[in-house]
Amino acid sequence: MIDGLSAWDLVLVAAVTVQGTVLAYLPDPRWKALVLTLPIPFTLGTLSLGTPVDATNVVGLVLLLGYTLGVYGLHTRLRVPNVVSIGACALGYCGLGALLADGLPRSNAGFWATAGVVFILGIVLHRLMPAREEPGYRSPLPVPVKAVMIAAVVTFLVVIKHQLQGFMTVFPMVGVVASYEGRHCLWTLARQIPVLMIALLPMMAAIRILQPAFGVGWALAAGWVVFLSVLIPLTRRQWARGPLAHHAPGSV
């Protein structure tokens, strides 16, 4: 442990910094959306937090959806500056997560009931939110500057992880970066959250079932297999489309 941070905390900060930095320099919105979907923050956040997967993780996906749609609505529809939109929605996530964390049930019944409702919500939204062609964008900032900014965000979350509990594992650690770097394709990013809900909930279910018998490490490994088996068929259609026809200024 270093200055109050455990080994898993440090791995979380390092891995999410790399993931967010990679996302920042990918110009194609579809690649940004795919990198956003990878549950690296959830995996390492679960190991960092050290508590079983429960209803807080599940309901966190609803707050994540609210974050992405909130940024899209504020910036794209209401023309609120992007940084202000991101800050307001991120603070909203933290505030709601902290308020709800102690009130949600930790029982099996509570987990499966919330998981079922959120899974259905993900399916409905996936069908109702059509794909759109949006311009790409690649960050012009030097990589070290971007990496330091991302690391600062993740470190802050690690510090307050016990207040957020399971909500910390699905906080938009990479989503904050995606919202800023994907300001020209916020709909594409928002549309990816229902995909994440559909794929991540079976992963959470597998962990919930397997962790008591096999431990969190093996449960997470099995969960990744479940996640990828759901994600790949869901995303195959969007990759069948051709490359983007145009890019925003600053893209490559």
C-alpha positions in Angstrom: 0.0 0.0 0.0 1.3 3.5 -0.9 0.0 6.6 0.8 -3.3 4.8 1.5 -3.6 3.3 -1.9 -3.6 -0.5 -2.2 -1.9 -2.5 -5.0 -5.2 -2.9 -6.8 -5.9 0.8 -6.5 -2.6 1.6 -8.3 -3.3 -1.0 -11.0 -6.8 0.5 -11.5 -5.3 4.0 -11.9 -2.6 2.8 -14.3 -4.9 0.6 -16.5 -7.8 3.1 -16.8 -5.3 5.8 -17.6 -4.0 3.7 -20.5 -7.6 2.8 -21.6 -8.7 6.4 -21.5 -5.6 7.7 -23.3 -6.0 5.1 -26.1 -9.7 6.2 -26.5 -8.6 9.8 -26.7 -6.4 9.2 -29.7 -8.8 7.0 -31.7 -10.6 9.1 -34.4 -13.4 6.7 -35.4 -16.5 7.0 -33.1 -17.1 3.2 -33.3 -13.6 2.5 -31.9 -14.2 5.0 -29.2 -17.5 3.3 -28.3 -15.9 -0.1 -28.3 -13.0 0.9 -26.0 -15.6 2.6 -23.8 -17.4 -0.7 -23.5 -14.5 -2.8 -22.3 -15.1 -3.5 -18.5 -11.5 -2.9 -17.4 -12.6 -0.2 -14.9 -15.4 -2.6 -13.6 -12.9 -5.5 -13.2 -10.2 -3.6 -11.4 -12.7 -1.5 -9.5 -14.2 -4.7 -8.1 -10.8 -5.9 -7.1 -9.9 -2.5 -5.6 -13.2 -2.3 -3.6 -13.0 -5.8 -2.3 -16.7 -6.3 -1.8 -19.1 -8.8 -3.6 -21.0 -7.6 -6.7 -24.5 -6.5 -5.6 -27.4 -4.2 -6.5 -25.2 -1.1 -6.2 -23.2 -2.3 -9.2 -26.4 -2.9 -11.2 -28.1 0.4 -10.4 -24.8 2.1 -11.2 -25.4 1.2 -14.8 -28.6 3.2 -14.7 -26.6 6.2 -13.4 -24.0 5.6 -16.1 -26.8 5.8 -18.7 -28.1 9.0 -17.0 -24.5 10.4 -17.2 -24.1 9.8 -20.9 -27.5 11.0 -21.9 -27.2 14.0 -19.6 -23.9 15.1 -21.2 -25.5 14.5 -24.7 -28.6 16.5 -23.8 -26.8 19.4 -22.1 -24.0 19.8 -24.7 -25.7 18.8 -28.0 -29.3 19.9 -27.3 -28.9 22.8 -24.9 -25.5 24.0 -26.0 -24.0 24.0 -22.5 -20.2 23.9 -22.7 -18.9 20.4 -22.8 -16.7 20.7 -19.8 -19.5 22.1 -17.7 -21.8 19.3 -18.9 -19.3 16.6 -18.0 -18.6 18.1 -14.6 -22.3 18.5 -13.7 -23.2 15.0 -14.8 -20.2 13.4 -13.1 -21.0 15.2 -9.8 -24.6 14.1 -10.2 -23.5 10.5 -10.6 -21.3 10.7 -7.4 -24.0 12.5 -5.4 -26.7 10.0 -6.4 -24.4 7.0 -5.9 -23.4 8.1 -2.4 -27.1 8.7 -1.5 -28.2 5.3 -2.8 -25.3 3.2 -1.7 -26.5 2.4 1.8 -30.1 2.1 0.9 -30.0 -0.6 -1.8 -30.5 -4.3 -0.7 -27.5 -6.6 -0.6 -29.5 -9.8 -0.7 -29.7 -12.2 -3.6 -33.3 -11.3 -4.2 -32.4 -7.6 -4.4 -29.5 -8.3 -6.9 -31.6 -10.5 -9.2 -34.6 -8.2 -9.2 -32.6 -5.1 -10.0 -30.5 -7.0 -12.6 -33.7 -8.2 -14.4 -35.2 -4.8 -14.6 -32.0 -3.1 -15.8 -31.4 -5.8 -18.3 -34.8 -5.3 -19.8 -34.2 -1.6 -19.8 -31.0 -2.1 -21.8 -32.7 -4.3 -24.4 -35.5 -1.7 -24.9 -33.1 1.2 -25.2 -30.9 -0.7 -27.6 -33.8 -1.2 -29.9 -35.1 2.4 -29.6 -31.8 4.2 -30.0 -30.8 4.1 -33.7 -27.2 4.3 -35.0 -26.1 7.6 -36.4 -23.1 8.5 -38.5 -21.1 11.1 -36.6 -17.8 12.7 -37.3 -14.6 11.4 -35.7 -12.1 13.3 -33.6 -8.6 12.7 -32.3 -7.2 14.6 -29.3 -4.5 17.2 -30.3 -3.1 17.2 -26.7 0.3 15.6 -26.0 -0.1 12.1 -24.6 1.6 12.8 -21.2 -0.8 15.7 -20.6 -3.8 13.6 -21.4 -2.6 10.7 -19.2 -2.0 12.9 -16.2 -5.6 14.4 -16.5 -7.1 10.9 -16.6 -5.0 9.6 -13.8 -6.2 12.5 -11.6 -9.9 11.6 -12.2 -9.4 7.9 -11.4 -7.3 8.7 -8.3 -10.1 10.9 -7.0 -12.6 8.0 -7.4 -10.3 5.6 -5.6 -10.2 8.0 -2.7 -14.0 8.1 -2.4 -14.6 4.5 -3.3 -16.1 3.5 0.0 -18.7 6.2 -0.1 -19.8 5.1 -3.6 -19.4 1.3 -2.9 -20.4 -0.7 -5.9 -21.3 2.5 -7.8 -17.5 3.2 -8.1 -17.0 0.1 -10.3 -19.2 1.5 -13.1 -18.5 5.2 -12.7 -17.7 6.7 -16.1 -13.9 6.7 -15.4 -13.3 6.3 -19.1 -16.7 7.8 -19.9 -15.5 11.2 -18.7 -12.6 11.1 -21.2 -14.9 9.8 -23.9 -17.4 12.6 -23.3 -14.7 15.2 -23.8 -12.8 13.6 -26.7 -16.0 12.4 -28.3 -17.8 15.7 -28.2 -18.7 15.3 -31.9 -20.1 11.8 -31.4 -21.9 11.9 -28.1 -24.9 10.1 -29.5 -22.7 7.1 -30.6 -21.2 7.0 -27.1 -24.6 7.2 -25.4 -26.0 4.5 -27.6 -23.2 2.2 -26.5 -24.3 2.2 -22.9 -27.4 0.0 -23.5 -24.9 -2.4 -25.2 -22.8 -2.3 -22.1 -25.8 -2.9 -19.9 -26.8 -6.0 -21.9 -23.3 -7.4 -21.9 -22.1 -6.4 -18.4 -25.2 -7.7 -16.5 -24.6 -11.3 -17.5 -21.0 -10.8 -16.4 -22.1 -9.5 -13.0 -24.5 -12.4 -12.7 -21.7 -14.9 -13.4 -19.5 -13.2 -10.7 -22.4 -13.2 -8.2 -22.9 -17.0 -8.7 -19.3 -18.1 -8.9 -17.5 -15.8 -6.4 -18.6 -17.6 -3.2 -17.2 -20.9 -4.5 -14.2 -20.0 -6.6 -13.1 -16.5 -5.4 -13.3 -13.2 -7.1 -10.3 -13.9 -9.5 -11.8 -16.9 -11.2 -15.3 -15.4 -11.1 -14.0 -12.3 -12.9 -12.2 -14.4 -15.5 -15.4 -16.4 -16.2 -17.3 -13.2 -16.3 -15.1 -11.9 -19.1 -15.9 -14.9 -21.1 -19.6 -14.3 -20.6 -19.2 -10.6 -21.4 -17.4 -11.2 -24.7 -19.8 -13.9 -25.8 -22.6 -11.3 -25.5 -20.7 -8.2 -26.7 -19.4 -9.7 -30.0 -22.8 -10.5 -31.5 -24.2 -7.2 -30.4 -21.5 -5.1 -32.0 -21.0 -7.1 -35.2 -23.6 -5.2 -37.1 -22.1 -1.7 -36.5 -18.7 -3.0 -37.8 -20.3 -4.2 -41.0 -20.8 -0.6 -42.0 -18.2 1.2 -44.1 -15.7 3.7 -42.7 -16.8 7.2 -41.7 -17.2 9.5 -44.7 -16.0 12.7 -42.9 -14.1 13.9 -39.9 -14.3 16.9 -37.6 -11.5 19.4 -37.4 -8.5 17.9 -35.5 -9.3 14.3 -36.6 -7.1 12.2 -38.7 
